[in-house]
C-alpha cells in the first residue's frame, strides 16, 4: 500500500488541496471580514481552474505548462484576488 508521501506527489491531490484551501479561505474571509456578497459566478473561478487542469493533464502530461505548481499558484492567486476584490467593494 502506498504511503502518504506518494499520494501527496500526485498532481490531482495537490490541485485538490489547493482548491480546498481556496474554499476555506473564502469561508473564513466571509466570517471575519464584513463584506458585500460577491457574484456567485466569480466564486467558481478557482474550481474552474482545477477542472481545466484535470482536462489538460489527461492529454498533455509532459507539456511545460502542466507543472502542478503553476496551477496551484493560479488557484491561490485567483482566490486572493477575489477576496481582495470583495473586501474593496
C-alpha positions, 0 to 999 in steps of 0.5 A, a space after each residue: 500500500 502506498 504511503 502518504 508521501 506518494 499520494 501527496 506527489 500526485 498532481 490531482 491531490 495537490 490541485 485538490 488541496 489547493 482548491 480546498 484551501 481556496 474554499 476555506 479561505 473564502 469561508 473564513 474571509 466571509 466570517 471575519 471580514 464584513 463584506 458585500 456578497 460577491 457574484 456567485 459566478 466569480 466564486 467558481 473561478 478557482 474550481 474552474 481552474 482545477 477542472 481545466 487542469 484535470 482536462 489538460 493533464 489527461 492529454 498533455 502530461 509532459 507539456 511545460 505548462 502542466 507543472 502542478 505548481 503553476 496551477 496551484 499558484 493560479 488557484 491561490 492567486 485567483 482566490 486572493 484576488 477575489 477576496 481582495 476584490 470583495 473586501 474593496 467593494 
